[in-house]
Structure formats: C-alpha cells, structure tokens
Amino acid sequence: MDDLEAFRADTRQWLEANCPSECRGPMENDEDRVWGGRNATFRTPAHQQWMEVMGARGWTAPEWPTEYGGGGLSREQAKVLASEMRRIDAQMPLSSFGIWMLGPALLKFGTEAQKKRFLPEIVRGEIRWCQGYSEPGAGSDLAGLQTRAVDHGDHWIVNGQKVWTSYADKADWIFCLVRTDPDAPKHLGISFVLFDMATPGVSTRPIELISGKSAFCETFFDDVRVEKENLIGELNRGWDVAKNLLAHERTMIGGMGEIAGRPVGQIAADTIGTDDQGRLADTALRARLSDLEIDAAAFRLSMERVGDQVKARQVNPAIASMLKYYGSELNKRRMELVMTAGGSDALEWESDRSQHGQDARDWLRTKANSIEGGTSEVQLNIIAKHLLQLPGA
C-alpha cells in the first residue's frame, strides 16, 4: 500500500506538470477527440503535446508490457492513474481502435515480430486503425462473410466489400476478416489479416446517418494484395481472433455508459433554472437525473470490477455483452435527458448557438448504440445463454 501511495504521489505530480490546461475539462464533441495516425489533426498544439508525452510514457496503454511501448503498470497502478486523471479532469490523450480492440488481440495471438512492429506505433498514436468485419450480407451473422482472399504464394489477393467501417476514410490500416477457405464450414475458413488502407484497390465511401453526420463508411477491395506476414493467429482460424476482439469492442462500446462531457444537471439548470435552494426547479427531471447518476456510478464500479476479473482471468467472456447492452442503454438515456433538459433549444439543427445542432445530432447518433457491435437483442440472447443459463436459450 505504501508503494501504491508513493506511485499516486509521483503520478499526481507528473500529471500536474505535464497535462496542459487546454486538455482539462470535458470534451465538447467527438471532433475534440485525438485519434492519431499519419494524417492526425489536433484541436490545439497542446492536444498533440498531451498525446505525445502520454504515449512516450506508455500511459495511453498503461497496462501493456513496456517491451511493446506500454506503461507496464499493474492493474492497481492503472486504477490510480485513472483516478488521478479524473481528479484534474484530464481528457483522454488518445482515442484508438488499436488500443481498445486490435492491441489486446495482438498481445494474445500476434507473433513477436508483429507485436514489436505494430504495438509501439499504436501506443504513440502513430497509426490509426479501422475494423473490417460487417458486410452487406453478414451483419449479426458475421460468420457469413464473403470477402475472399485467394492464395498467391507469399500473398493473398482480396476482393469483397465491408460496411459500417468506422472512420475507414481516415484510417491508416485495417484489421480485416477474410474467407481463405470457401469450402469450410462458415465459422471455419476465416482468417484475420492486417493491411494498409493505402494499398492499391482499397476505396471507401461515407455513409450518411439520420443525424446528418457519420463516421461510417462502405469499404471496397478490388484485387488488394495482402502479405502473408500480416496474418494474425492461425490460417483459417480467424474466428478465434474475431471473438476475442469482439469482446473488447463490446466492452469499449459499453464504456459509453460512463458519463462524460458537460453534466446534464448543469445543462438543465442553465435552461430550466433552479429554486431558492439551488436545486433544479423541475422536480420530475431532477429525479430522473438522480436515477441516471446513480446508475452511471454503479456501472462505472462494475466496469472496474470486470477489469480486475479480466486481469485475474476470472471473467466469463459473455460479461462483455452485459456491459455493451447496459452501457448502450445508459448512453441513450443520458442523451434523452440532454434533449429534455435543453427544451426547444435542443431541437436546433444548424445554428451557431447550438454548434450546428450538436445535441440533436448526438441524440440521434445514440440510436445506433444498441445496433453497432452486435444488436441489443443479440447481446440479451448471449446473456440468457451463457450467463443466466436459461433453459431453451
């Protein structure tokens, strides 16, 4: 415990000295996120500095091994780091599918050469990834994918299409599921490969959502060369890698349930006003906000507990479905309350005052939370079968 308190003191001192003032406080919108990569953009030079100093220390991936660029922290130390960042309201230095999804899969299934090649770049924010899973005919039934990789000796030639590829138009590389044995049962004959999005034959097309904005793309592969050295795991056993990564993706999506950004209560107080005791004047809305904050606190503690269980290898893989389902619903509840608290102003769509309808667009975007990463219905089926072990599930 003394060592942990010493680590807390050192961490607090380092964060105070190195986290710029511009990188403290809630992010206003998704555009404030730092994604890194070859063509990275930063809202301010301070945000680039914050990413670089955290990456150099390995604290963008604090629990990854130091030999791959990570922080090498224990689970307890990583929790201290997170709490100290919350104390000063430090923003996330790097948002990364490489950290949230691909990295854990590489640590488990990658070769030593693959880990040393890709993981340090991910930690430092030098490479940005997208995910090539869903296809027009293979969404919830992902194993039905038809993107083909044909053997050409030292490489494959890939042809096919992916859909709902988040940030494909901005990503440097893709981690992608391809069918390498078309005659095998559908869960077999799939391989997990990596390739550069600048490879000839790769093209993307944005998909516009109801919100008028979208990170999603259609992605097309026309005779794309993929080197065999970029196969992750065993040939034709990519489904094993895919399942492992999906668990991390669902936990990531569930993490949206951890309330961030400007407090809804403050939004409501500014719009509706307060009574003579400083409380939100609308008692019904005040009760709903209290319920949300209590549920969000319980969810945050559950996320921490599951993190400890994962580290101890004591967690049921289906727990990721529980976190994904509840986190998605919690985020949707939050944005419903933001719209309620904002009143008619929240319905603005294009004015500068509303940041071009930021709240309304974010509210509409949350409707996809219960679809992406596996629908809520699929998650509930997994929970019923693998956690509750209900008869007939």
Secondary structure, DSSP 8 states (H G I E B T S, - for coil): -HHHHHHHHHHHHHHHHHS-GGGBS--SSGGG----STT---SSHHHHHHHHHHHHHTTTSTTS-GGGTS----HHHHHHHHHHHHHTTB--S---HIIIIIHHHHHHH--HHHHHHHHHHHHTT---EEEE--BTTBSSSGGG---EEEE-SSEEEEEEEE-S-TTTTT-SEEEEEEES-TTS-TTSSEEEEEEETTSTTEEEEE---TTS--S-EEEEEEEEEEEGGGEESSTTBHHHHHHHHHHHHHHHHHGGGS--SS-HHHHHHHHH-B-TTSSBS-HHHHHHHHHHHHHHHHHHHHHHHHHHHHHTT---TTHHHHHHHHHHHHHHHHHHHHHHHHGGGGG--S-TTTTTTHHHHHHHHHTTTTTTTS-HHHHHHHIIIIIS--TT-
